[in-house]
Amino acid sequence: DALPISCRYNRSTSMTAVIRFTPILGMTGDSPFCYLLQIDECTLLLDCGWTENFNVADLASLVPLIPQIDAVLVSHPDILHLGALPYAVGTLGLKAPVYATFPAYKMGQMFLYDAVDARKRSEDFTTFSLDDVDAAFEQFIQLRYSQHMRLPGKGAGITITPFAAGHMVGGAIWRIAYETELVYYAVSYNHKRERHLNDTVLKTLPRPTVMITNLAKSRQTAPSKRDTELYDIIVKTLRGNGNVLMPVDAAGRSLELLMSLESYWQTQKLGTYKIVFMHSVSYHTIEFAKAQIEWMSDSILKTFETTRENPFMFRNISLCHSLEELDRIPGPKVVLTTSPSMDYGFSRELFLRWAEDSKNTVLITSNNSSNSLSEHLLTKPRAVKLEVRYKVPLEGADLRAYLEQQRENREREKEKEREKERAQSDVEMKSEPEQVPSMDESEDEEEAEDYQESAPKRFTRGRFKMFAFPEKRVQWDPYGEVLREEEISFWRSEYKKAIGDTVPANIVAVEEKSTKQEPEDDVMPMKSVTEERRVTVNCSIEFVDMQGLSDDRSIRKIISHIQPRKLILIHGSEDAAASFKTMARNVFFPKSGESVDMTADSHIHKVKVSDPLYSSLDFVDVDNYEIAYLTATTVLPSQEDNDVTPAADTFRTGTVAKSLPVLDMIKADLMVTDEPDDLAHAHDSVMLGDVKLSDFKEFLTLKGFKAEFLASGGLVVNDLVVLKKVGREVSLEGALSMDYYRIRDLLYQQFIIL
């Protein structure tokens, strides 16, 4: 009945989790992020991005998968990471909870509000509405960095944790843990610290089973050189009496640019030139940024705690929401406005205004879709053909058709209200209880008999028979009781009688306006018009990379440091992915729609531990796990146990349920050894953890040792001992001495020893 712990079970009893990864979108460098991760029966949607064109055909592969999705993980608040959520919720019927950080929740709303408003300003945008945006964000569950969240339902056993990505405020790297499997979804991260954000914590996380990361598209240079180049271009244009157009996002990287320009303006005292941040929700974006200081860099927090000054209380930056407001700001100016692609929004409208003036500059700070106007401008064309969309008021036949449609809609609404009132009246009458008449009421009953015979059947219930009287309910709006048209006419006539024939001009104007064939809505009916326009590009076109993403070299360093067992590369080209083949044991670059089986190839089994054995174990904390060394026997379940197995003692292997083997203490009669009991239970030490020689050097310095690195990479301590690290193994060489043993003991302290 008892077998040694080293026995190997049949493969059918393996408890390895089934992990599959399927790209829906986002395999090329300019496409949105949208991927499917399946862990056993749970299906996670990793981001739900869309392009700024909002082309419904792009989501064709997502539509049939909507009913299967159990949860959505959003990494960043921009359109490329969550732009399709309103359409998925409002049109496709996505009901799954959406997990994101608090800033991603707030700033994501700003991104989508601005996108919808900008579209509706120039065209009839009906793909999704602001109501769909609100409905999508009602499904959000907000998390803090490093907060563990256990998924319910099919996701039982899965724990998700967001960590700082360093690209946008609230941007997250998702850690997905299930039993012994660890998956990192790490896209759009930045290894460098910036003004408003700390660097990513990815390089400090433990080794994962699977890492999903994107290839670099950044043209990153040193921050100091990058900032200097940016300032020089802007100041040169302003001093030449020109304007600078900077296409930026609504609430992401624009915050870093605003802080950078505000700091430079204060240092260089450039108050004569104006900086403008313009889009439809610019005010709310800055207000939300003021309330999210705790999510930003350590330097911002320290400054705020010391001076109590919010870094987003800008002195040199004006907020605008329309072109009319912008026109009221005189002189040369720098305008940061949406969208970064320049395919729609104020950035496109200002380009049409400023492109033909050689004094002006268009300063692009991020990579965009290859089909976008901003990418096309980087080729420095002499002229461009653009589709210009704008709205004009309805006139003539179009206006008459619109008014007729509105009249029919109002009639239908009124008819629905009348039907609703009639139905409510019937319900109220049927709900009245029948009363038994008393003896002194018999005469009233006799008088009502004639009416009872002739009355409609639905009105014959109750003691006193009478026709239904639907009581009209008073309607209210923010200004008080809503008046009917006849009431308004009555009071207007009474007013005329009171003041004579002299009527104030404003009332006359209102009456004349009401007699014209105008829509009753406050908004003038408009239609979208599209025309092609050839624009001569005389302005300067410049590019400075301010998108805050890790470059190729940095991504390779991070991957080499955390050493994932399996690596999935996304958002790039096959040629770029081919150079990563040696970065992990298995490297994949799947095509859109192609599933990759990431199931671990190790033999992992689930067993039960007996109470006596569990009580004898000495657990130590390692990362998020508790680990103990044990020596035990395995007691296999009997055939009778296999026939009827409690639910708590079963696990699933396909559709077959098996009883769990039990680990128990080794009985004395099974010990085959001549050693004493204490030696029989002894085992070789197991050292857990890793040590960096650079960190150990600082530790030795604090302990009073002299430590220096050799050119070969070794660490020399007190000119007596040399430490070398190859892979994850550390070797210690030197003459036996007191220093040798002290250094060895300090090295042991860096590990957890079982």
N, C-alpha and C positions, 0 to 999 in steps of 0.2 A: 504493500500500500504506500510505502514511502520511497520517493526517488530523490536523488541529489538535486540541488538547485540548478546545476549546470545542464540539466537535461533539456533537449530541444523538443518543443511541441510541434504538432502538425501545423503546416502553414494555414490551414483553414481556421485555426483559432487565433490568428494574428489580429492585433487590435490597432494596426496602423490606420490612421485617418486617410480617407480618400480626398485628395485635393486636386481640383481642376481649375485652370485659368483660361478664360476665353475673351479675347479682345473684341469689343463691339465697334468702337471707334478708337482713334488715337494711336495708330501705328506709324503714321507718317509725321514728320516734324511740325507740320502746321495744322494738324487736325485736333479736335477736342479730345478730352479724356473721358472714357467710358468703358469699363471693363467688368467682366463677370467672374466672381470667385466662388467656387462651390466647395464647401467643406462638409463631407458626408451629405446629409439631407438639407443643409442650410445653404441658401443662395444669397450672396452679398453682391450688391452693385457698387463698384468702386468708382465714385464720381459719376456725374450725369451731365456732361458738358455738351455744348453746342457751339457752332460757329456764329459770328455776328450776323450772318445772312439769314439765320433761322429757317433753313430749307428743310421742310418736313420730310423730303425723300431721304435725307441723311439718316433718319431714325428708323428706317424700314426694318433693319435687323433687330432693333430694340423692341418693337411692338409685340411680337409673339412671346417675349420673355417677361413682360410686365407681371402676369399672374404668378410667376415663379419666385419673384424677388421677395425676400424676407426682411431685408434691411438695406439702407443706402448709407455709405460712408462718404462724406464730402471733405476733400482735403483743403480746398481754397475757395474764396468767395467770388471769383470772377466768372465770366461767361463760359470760358473754356472748361471749367470744372463743374458748374451747376446750372448752366444756361437752359438745359432741357427739362429741368424739374417742373416748372409751371405747366408745360405742355404734357408732360408725363402724368401729372396729377389731374389737371383739368380736363384733358381729352382722352388720354390712354387709360386712366383709372388706376394709377399707382396708389396703393394704400399703405405701403410699408413705411415704418418709421425712418426718419433721416437723422443721422448722427453727425454733429459738427461742433466746433468750438463756438463760444458766445460771439466773438468778433466776426467769425465767418457767417454766423446767422444774421447779424446786424448789417454788415457790409455787403453781404450777398443780396439783401433787399435793395440796397442803394444801387448796386449794379443793374438789377433787373428793372427797378423803377425808372432809372435813367434810360435804359435801352427801350422800354415800351414808349416812354414819352417822346424820345427822339424819333422813333419810327412813326408814331402817330402824328408828329408835327409835319411830316412831309409826305405821308402816304396812308392808305387805308390798311392798317396793320391789324389783322384779325387772328393771327396764329395763336396767340394767347393774350389774356387781358390782365389788368392789375388785380382783379379778383382771383384769377388763377395763381398769380404770384403770392397773394395773401394765403390762399388755400394751401399752397405748397409749403409755406413756412410755418403753417400751423402744425405740420407733421414733424417739425424739427425737435430733436432732443439735444439740449446744449450740454457740453462737457467742458471741464477744465483740462489743462495740460496735465499729463500723468495720472488722470483719473481713470480707474478701471471700471468698465461697464460690462456686466454679464448679460448676454443676449437672452431673451425669453424664447419660448416656443421651440421651433426647430433648431434654433441657435443655442440651445441649452448646452453648457460646457464651453462655449466660445466666449472669450474675454477680449474686448477691444480697448485700446488705449491710445489717445492722441499725444504726440510729442511735437515740439516746436520745429517748424521747417525753415524759418528764417527768410522766407520769400515775401509773404504778405502778412499783415497783422491777422492773427488767428489761423494762419496756414498750418497744416498738420501733416505729420508723418504718422501713419496708422500702424500700430502693432496689433496683430491678430493672433491670439494664443489659443490653442486647442490641444488639451492633453500635453503631449511632449512636442507638438509641432509649433513652430513660431514663424509667422509670415510678416514681412515688412512691406507695406505699400508706401514707397518713398518716391514721390514725384515733385518736381518744381521746388527744390530746396536750395539753400544758399549757405556755403561754409564760411562766409565772411561776415563779420559783425558790421552793422550799418548804424546810421544815426538813430533810427527809430525801432530797430529790431536787433535782437541777439542772433548769433549764428545758430545753425541747426545742431541738435543734439544727437544726430544720427550716428556720428562716429563714437559716441560713448555707450551705445546700446550693445547688448550681448549678441553673440553669433546667432543668426537666424537659420531656420531650415530653408526658407525660400525668401528671396528678396526680389521685389518688383520695382524697377527704377527706370527712369527715362534717360535717353542719351542727350548729350549736351547740344544746345543750339545757341549757346551764349558766345558773344564775341568779347568776353570780359577782359578788361585791362586793370592795371593797378588803380585802386580807388582815388589816390591823390592825382594821378595823371588824368583819370577820367573826369574828375570834378573840375580840374583846371581847364580842360578842353571845353567842357560845357559852359563854364563862366565866360571864357574868352569869346566864344561864338555869340553868346547873348549880349554881352557888353558892346562888342564891336557893332552889332546890328542896331542897338539902341542909340549909340552915339552917332550913328549914321542916319538918325531920324527915321528908322524903320521899325516895324513890328515883328515880334517873334511868335510863331504859332507852334505850340508843343502839343501834339495829339497824345493824350494820356488816358488811362482807365479812370473809372468813376471813383473808386474807393480802395485801391490797392497800392500799386507802386507810386501813384500820384502823391501819397503822403510823404514818401521819402524825398521826392522832388521838391515838394513845398517846404519841407524843413530845411533842405539844402539851400534853396534860394533865399528863404527868410534869413538864415544865418549869414549868408554872403552879403545880402543887402544891408544888414545891420553893421557888419564889419567894415564894408566899403562905403557906407553912408550913401547909398544910391536911391534915396527916397524920392528924387525927382522923377524917376521912372516907376511905372506901376506894374505890379504883378496881379494877374486876374485868374482866379480859379472859377471856371464857368461850366456848369451843367444844371439840369433841372433840380437836382437834390444836393447841390454843393453845400448849402448851409447845414443840412442834416448830417452830411458826411463828416464835416468838421466837428459838429456837436458830438457825434458818436465817437470820433477819435479822441476827443477830450475826456470821455468817460472810460477809455480803455487803456489808460496809462499802465496799469498793472500787467498788461499783456506785451508791453514793449521792452525796450532795451534797459539794461542795468543803469546806463548813464542817464537816461531820461528819468528813471525812478529816483536816482540819487539827487538829481537836480531838483526834482519836484519836492522831495522830502526836505531839502535844504532851503530852497527859496520859496516854496509853495506857489511857484509860477508854472502854469500849464504851458508846455511847449507849443501847443496848438492855438494859443492866444496870439494870432499873427498881427503884427503892427504894419507890415508892408504889403499884405495880400488882401485884395478885395474879392468878395464873392458875388458872382453874377448868375442870373438864371435865364437871361434872354439877350438877344442881340441889341434890343433897345436899351437895356441897362448898360451894355458894353459901349454903345455909341456915346453915352453920356460921360465916359471917362476920357479926358483929353490926353493928347501927347502920345509918344511912343510907349509901347507896353509889351509885356510878355503875357501871353494867354495860354493857360493850360486848360484844355477842354477835351471832351469826348467826341468821337471814339478814337482809339489808337490806330485802327485800320483805315480811318478816314473814309469809310464806305457810307457812313451816315452820321448824323449829328452835327453839332456846331463846328467841329473840325473841318468837315467837308464844306460847310457854308462859308467859313472864313477863308478857306483855301481859294474858293471861287472869287472872293473879294480881293485877296492880297497876292494871288499868284503872279499877276502881270506887273507888279511893282518890284523893280530890282533891289530896292532898299530893304525889302522884307526877307525873312528867313523862315523856312519850315524845318524845325529841329525834331527829328524822330528819335525816340529813346528806347524802342523795343522792336523785336522781330514780330512780324505778322504773317498772315496767310499770303502765299505766293500770288494769289489773285487780287489782293487788296491794293487800294490806291497808294498807300504808304510804301509798300514794297516796290511798286512800279516806279514811284518817284525816286527811289534810291538808284535807279539806272540813269538818272539825270536826263530825262527826255526834254526836248525843246518845246513840245506841246503834247497835250493829252486830250482824248475824247471822253467826255463824261456824260453819264445819264443823270440829269438833274431832275429831281422830283420835288414838287411843291404843291400846295393846295390853293385853290381859288374858290370864291363863293359861287354857289349854284345860281344859274340864270335861266330865264325863258322856260323851255319845255322841261329841262332837268329840275328846275325849282318847282314847277307845277306838279311834276310826278312825285317829287319828294313830299310836298305838302299833302297830296292825295294819299300817299302811303302813310304819313303821320296821322291824317284824319281817320283812316281805316284802323290803324293801330289803337287810337284812342277809343274808337267805337267798340272795338273788341274788348278793350280793358274795362270800359263801362259795363258792357254786357256781362263780363265775368264777375264784376262787383255786384251787379243785380242778382245774378244767379247765386252768388255766395250769400247775399242777404236773405234771399228766399229760402235757401237751404237752412240757414241759421234759424230763421223764423219757424220753420217746420220742426226743427229739432227742439226748440224751446217749448213749443206747444205740446209736443209728444212727451216731453219730460214732466209736464204738470200732472200730479197724481189725481186719480178720480176720487171724489168725495161722496160719501153716502148721505143723501139728504135727510134732514131731521123731520119730525112730524109737522112742525110749524112751517116748513118750507114746501109742503105738498102743493099749495096753491100756485106757487111760482113754477113748479114743475109742470102743472097742468097748462099754465099759460104758455110754456115754452114748447109744448108738444107739437103744435102746428108748425113752428119754425124748424123743429127737429126733423120733421118728415121732409121738408123742402130743402134743407141746408145740404151743402156738399158733404160727402161722407167724411172727408179728412178733417172737417171742422165740427164734427158731432161729438167729440170727446170732451169730457169735463162736465161740471155741474151746470154752468150757465153757457148756453150755446151762443156763440157770436163769431162774426167774421174775424180773421186774423188781422192784427194791426202791427206790421213790422216797424218797430221803433228805430228811427235813424240814429246811428251813432255819430257823435260829434268827432270830427277829424281835426287833428292838431298838427302843426308844424313848428319849427323853432321860434316862429314869431307869434304864435297863438292859434286861435280857432281859424280854420280855413273857411273863407266866405265863398258862397256860391255866386254865380254871375248875376242872378236876379237881385241878390242882396246888394251887390256892388252898385248895380244900376239904380236901385232904390235910394241908397244913401247919397249917390252922386246927384240925383234929382233933388233930394232934400237940401243938399248943400247949395245947389243953384238957387233954389227958392229963398234960402236964407240970405245969400249975398247979392241977389238980383241978377242982372244980366252980365255983370262983370265977373269973368272967370279967370283965375290965374293962368299964366301962359303955360306953366308946366303941366297943368291938368288938360288944357286944350291939346297940347302936344301928345299926351298919352292917349287921348281919345282919337286923335287923327291917326296915330300909329296903329291903334287897334283896328281901324277900319281898313288898313292896307292888307295885302295878301302876303303877310310875313309869318314865318314859323313862330309858334308860341314858346319854343325853347330859347334859353338865354344864349346859346351858342349858334352862331350863323352856320347853316349847312354848307359844307365844303365838299369838293371833289379833288382827287389827286390827279395831277397832270405830270407827264413825263416827257422830257425833251432832251435831245442830244446837243451838247455844247462843246465846242472846241476851245480849250483854254491854253493860252501861251504861257509857258512857265519861265518867267524872267527872274523870279525870286531864287534865293540860295536854298539848296537842299542839303542838310547835314544830318549825320547820324552819330550819336554817342550812346553806347550801351549802358543803360541804367535799369535794366530789367531785374537785376539781383538774382541771378541763377549761377550755380556752380558750372565751371567750364569742364572740358573733357579731362584735363589733367587732374583736377580736384576730384572728379567723380571716380577716376581710377584709384586714387589714393584712399578714398573712403571705402570703396569695395574691397581693396586689398587689406584694409585694416579690420573690417568686421568679418571678412571671409565667409560669405554665405555658402551653404552647401549647394544650393541651386539658384541660378540667376535668370530672371526673365527681363529682357530688355524691350522697351517700348518707345514710341515717339521718336523715331529716327529712321535712318536708312540701313539697308542690309550691309553695305560696305563698312559703315561705322560700327555696326554690331559685330562684324567678323573679327575686328581687332580686340574684342573682349573675350574671345574663346578660352583663353587661359586664366581668366579671372575667377573661375569657380569650377567645381567638378562637372556640373552640367549647366550649359548656357543655352538659352532659348530666345529666339526672335520670331514669335508666331505671326502669321498673317491675320487680318481681320476675319473673325468667324472661326478661326482654327483653335480647337481646344488642346491644351497642353496638360497632360497628366503629371502632376507634381507629387504623387503619392510617395512617401518615403520608402526606400528600399531596405530599411532596417527591420529586424524582427522584434516587434514590441508586443507585449502580451499583458492582458489585464488579469490580476490575481487578487485574492483576498488574503489579508494578513490576520492571523489568529490574535486574540487579545493578549495572551501571555507574551508572544513574540513582540507585538507592538509596544507593550509596556517596557520591554527591555532595550528598546532602540534609543539611541542618542542622536537627535536630529540637530542639524545646523542649517542656518539660512544661507542660501546661495542665490543671489538675484531674487526671483519671485518664487523660488522653490525651497522646500525643506528636504534635506538629503541625509540619509543615514546608511551606514554599511551594515549588512546583515549576513549571517550564515544560517541557513535554514533548510528544511526538507520540504518537498512539494507533495501534497496529498491530493491525488486526482479524484474527482467526483465519481461515485459509483454509478452503475447503469440505472439504478432506481432513481437517483437524483436527476438523471438526464430526462427521465420520462415526465416528471412534474417539477418544474423549477420556478421558485418565486420570482416575481418581476424584479425585485431588488437585487437578485443574485444572477441576473442574466445580462448578456451583452449580445449585440447584433452582428452577425457575420452573414451578409446577404439577407436571407429570410430565415436562417436557422438560428435558434437560440440554444446556447450551451451553458452548462453550469460552470462556475468559476473554480479553478484550482485554488487550494488553500496553502499558504506558506505557514509552516509551524516550526517550533523549536526542535532541534535535533535531540533525540532521546539518547540517553547514556549507552544503551545497548547497541546503538547504531554507530557509535564512534569507533572507528578502526584506527587506533593510534596508541602508541606507548607514551606519548607526551602527557605531562600534567594537564589538568583542565584549563588553567589559565593560558598555557601555550597552545593547546588544541584549538582554542577559539581565537587565537591571535591571527593577524593578517598583515600583509604588506601595506605600508602607508599609502594613501591615495591623496594627492595634492590637487586641489581644485582652485581655479582662478588663473589669472594672467598678470604679468608685471611688465611695465614699461621701464626700460633702463633709464630714460630721461627722468621719470618720476622717482625712481629708486635713487638716482644721483642726488636729487634735491633732498630726499629723506636722509641719505647718508651725511649730507652736508649739515643738516640740522642736528645730527647726532655727533658732530665733531670730527668727521672723517674728511680727508682730502680726496676728492674724486674728480677724474678728468677722462674725457673720451679720447680714444686713439683714432687715428685716421682710418683704421680698418673697421671701426665701429664698436670695439670692445671698450669696457669701462674699467679703468685702473683706479684702485682704491689704496691710498697710503703707499703707493709704489710697491705693494706686496702682493695684492690679490687682483686678478683679472676676471671680470664677468663678461660672458659672451652669450648672445641669444640667437638661436637658429630656429626659425619657425616659432613654436610656442615653448621650446625647451631652453632653459637657462643653465649654463655650465659655470662652475666656480673653480678657478685654478689659482694655486699659489702655495707658498711654503707654509707648513703647519706652524701656527703661532696663535697667540691670544687674539690678534686682530682677525685672523682667518675665521676662528670660531665665532667671534662677535658678529662679523659680517654675515656669516652663514645663518646665525640665529635671526638677524634682522631680515634676511631674505626669506626665511621660513615664515616670518610674521606677515608677509605679503600674500600668503596663500591660506586656504582653509584646508586643514589636514584631517582626514578621516582615518 
